[in-house]
Amino acid sequence: MSYSENTPLGAFLSGVLKGMASPLSLYHREEMEPLPEFKRVFKKQPSDAEALANDWKAIGDDLRIAMFDYGK
């Protein structure tokens, strides 16, 4: 059975197999293929105040739902 490296399972298996083979590459005499380049993704992080406000809003929403569900 073959797995595509484009699926999560295939990528995992490919990484495990390459990782298990890496000690053997210490004794490899031919030039190895270059490692692939990875594109970095930067996500905008909320400020501390925004994060705290979002947390408290989520807590309030959960409490409102619980009070509505249990009629208190």
Secondary structure, DSSP 8 states (H G I E B T S, - for coil): ----TTSHHHHHHHHHHHHHHGGGGGG--S-----------------HHHHHHHHHHHHHHHHHHHHHHHT-
